Amino acid sequence: MANHVDNQTGAQVGTERTIGQLVADATHDVSTIVRSEIALAKAEITADAKKAAAGAGMFAAAGFVALLGLIFFFHTVAAVISIWLPEWAGYLITTGLLFVVALVLALVGRKSMKGMRGKPERTIKNAQETLSTLKSGS
């Protein structure tokens, strides 16, 4: 079947696609790929941000527990220890124990933050594969 012009629309009708149609389709496909890669990057960064927030929450919890410990337990434990030792020794021992608890919580928070990659690795890999595919196709 040969190409011919439609009398009503003036458009070319036939089985072969024009260069303009092919370029439009390619542009649409590339645009779709780019949008998909951006969406994937956003998803990866959001996941890393959630991990960072959890780690920051652990640091905040460490500070909060240390503060509560200093307020509520400092006097009580120091008073109990001062039954056997001088009062200053009771306060010193209590303070040391509270800082050990804070250190443990801070280390747990630090460990959870070390799991962050910091960059969208899957997106970078997919973009590189897309580029190599496009280069090899031309």
C-alpha positions in Angstrom: 0.0 0.0 0.0 1.5 3.3 -1.0 1.4 6.5 1.0 -1.2 9.0 0.1 -2.6 12.3 1.5 -5.9 12.3 3.4 -8.1 14.8 1.7 -9.8 16.0 4.9 -6.8 16.5 7.2 -4.0 16.9 4.8 -2.0 14.4 6.8 0.0 11.6 5.2 -1.5 8.2 5.6 0.3 4.9 5.0 2.2 2.1 6.6 5.5 3.9 7.0 6.1 6.3 9.9 7.7 9.7 9.2 11.0 10.8 10.6 9.1 13.4 12.7 7.0 10.6 14.3 10.1 8.6 15.0 11.8 11.5 16.6 8.7 12.4 18.6 8.5 8.8 19.9 12.2 8.7 20.7 11.9 12.0 22.6 8.9 10.7 24.5 10.8 7.5 25.4 13.9 9.3 26.6 11.7 11.7 28.6 10.0 8.7 30.3 13.3 7.1 31.1 14.7 10.3 32.6 11.5 10.8 34.7 11.8 7.2 35.9 15.4 7.6 36.9 14.6 10.8 38.8 11.8 9.0 40.7 14.2 6.1 41.6 16.8 8.6 42.8 14.2 10.3 45.0 13.1 7.0 46.4 16.7 6.0 47.3 17.5 9.4 48.9 14.3 9.2 50.9 15.3 5.8 52.3 18.7 7.2 53.2 17.1 10.2 54.8 14.9 8.0 57.0 18.0 6.1 58.2 19.7 9.4 59.0 16.6 10.5 60.9 16.7 7.3 62.9 20.4 7.8 63.7 19.7 11.4 64.7 16.9 10.2 66.9 19.2 7.8 68.7 21.6 10.7 69.3 18.8 12.8 70.7 17.6 9.9 72.8 21.1 9.5 74.2 21.1 13.2 75.2 17.7 13.0 76.7 18.4 9.9 78.7 21.7 11.4 79.9 19.8 14.6 81.0 17.0 12.6 82.8 19.6 10.4 84.4 21.5 13.4 85.7 18.3 15.0 87.1 16.5 12.0 88.6 19.1 9.4 89.5 22.1 11.6 90.4 20.9 12.5 93.9 19.3 9.2 94.7 22.2 7.0 93.7 24.8 9.4 95.2 22.8 9.4 98.5 22.8 5.6 98.6 26.5 5.3 97.9 27.2 8.0 100.5 26.0 5.5 103.1 29.3 3.6 102.6 31.6 6.2 101.0 32.0 10.0 101.3 29.3 12.0 99.5 31.7 13.2 96.8 32.6 9.6 95.8 28.9 8.7 95.5 28.4 11.6 93.1 31.5 10.7 91.1 30.5 7.1 90.6 26.9 8.1 89.7 28.1 10.6 87.1 30.5 8.0 85.5 27.7 5.4 85.2 25.3 7.9 83.5 28.0 8.9 81.0 28.6 5.2 80.2 24.9 4.8 79.4 25.0 7.9 77.2 28.0 6.6 75.3 26.3 3.3 74.6 23.3 5.0 73.2 25.5 7.3 71.1 27.4 4.3 69.7 24.2 2.6 68.7 23.0 5.8 66.9 26.4 6.1 65.1 26.2 2.5 64.0 22.7 3.0 62.4 24.0 6.1 60.6 27.0 4.2 59.1 24.6 2.1 57.0 23.8 5.2 54.9 25.2 5.1 51.3 24.8 8.8 50.7 24.2 8.5 47.0 21.6 6.7 44.8 23.7 3.8 43.6 20.9 1.9 41.8 19.9 5.1 39.9 23.5 5.8 38.9 23.9 2.2 37.6 20.6 2.3 35.7 21.6 5.7 34.1 25.0 4.3 33.1 23.3 1.2 31.5 20.8 3.5 29.7 23.6 5.6 28.3 25.6 2.6 27.1 22.4 1.2 25.5 21.7 4.5 23.8 25.4 4.8 22.6 25.5 1.3 21.3 22.2 1.8 19.4 23.4 4.7 17.4 
